[in-house]
Every structure is written in C-alpha cells, then in structure tokens.
C-alpha cells in the first residue's frame, strides 16, 4: 500500500521524495496532515451517526424483531466496546 502510494506521488510530483527541497517537504506534509484530519473528522461524524442509530435500535422495546435489536446491540458493542448501552 505504501509503495503504491509513494510511486503515485513520484509520478504526480516528479521525482523522489528525498530529492524534494526541505521547505517543500514541510508544506506537502502540512497539506497531508490537513487531509488526514479532514478524513478522521468525517469518519468520526459518520461513526457517531451509526452509534446513534444502533443505540436507538437496541433500546427500542417496540421493535418486534428481536434479531434487529440484537444486531443493534452488536453494532453498539463493536463501535463502543460497551454492552450496557451507556452513551459515550
């Protein structure tokens, strides 16, 4: 995965990373870090939506299908590590 990404970067930016001027490496690193934070914040938001849906489903006693409720409990446990339904 890293090799593939590195080679795509070489093709896109022309040349080897170690040959890039230091100031440009710093700027490129900051851009990459910003991208990573954007992805992580988006992922956190998406996980929170899934957690809320799972929490609602596992606490909903009106759900006729117990399998659906148990599936929500499993989703909640996988995402939070908690099986008591306490909100995180």
N, C-alpha and C positions, 0 to 999 in steps of 0.2 A: 504494500500500500504506500509506504513512504517512498520507495524507489519510483513508483509510477508518478506520484505527486511531484517528486523532485524533477523528474525528466520532463513533465509537462511545464513546470516552472522554467526549466532551462530553455525549452522551445519558445515559451511565451516571452521571457525576458532577455533571451540571448546570452548564453554563456554560463559558466559555472558560478555557483554562489560564492565560492571563496575568492573569485576574481572581482566581485562587485565592490565598489567603494564603500567604506565603512559607514559613511553618512547615509548612503542609500540603503544599506542593510538595516540601519536603525529605523528609517522611515517605513520600509517594507514590513519590518517586524511589528511596528505600531499598527499598521493597517491590518495585518493578520490578526493581531490581538483584538482589535476592534471587531473584526469579523467574527472571531470566536465568541466574544462576549454577546454579540447580537444573536448568534445561534443558540448559545446557552440560555439567554433570557427568553427567547422564543420557546425553546424546549421546556423550560420551567413553566411558562404560561400554559402550554399545551398539557403538561402533566397535571397541573392544578385543575384544569377543566375535567380531565379524566377522573381525577381523585374525587372531585365534587359529585360527578355522576355516579361513581361507584359508592360513595358514602350515602347518597340519597337512595340508591337501589338496595343497599344492604340494610338500611333502616326502615324501608317501606314494608310494613306488615300487610299492606293491601295487595301486594304482588301475589298473584295466585300461584305462579310457577316458582316453587322453592328453588329450583335449579338456577333461575335468573338471580335470585337473591344470593345464593351461594356463590355464583360466578362473580357477583359484585364484591362479595367478601374476599374472594381470591384475588381479584384485581386490587382491592384496597391493601391487602396484605403484601402483595408483590411490590406495590409502589411505596408503601409506608413502613413495612415491617411490623405493623401493629395489627392484632386481630381483635381488639376490643372496640374498634370503631371510633376511638377518640380522634378528634380532628387534629391535624398537625399544622 
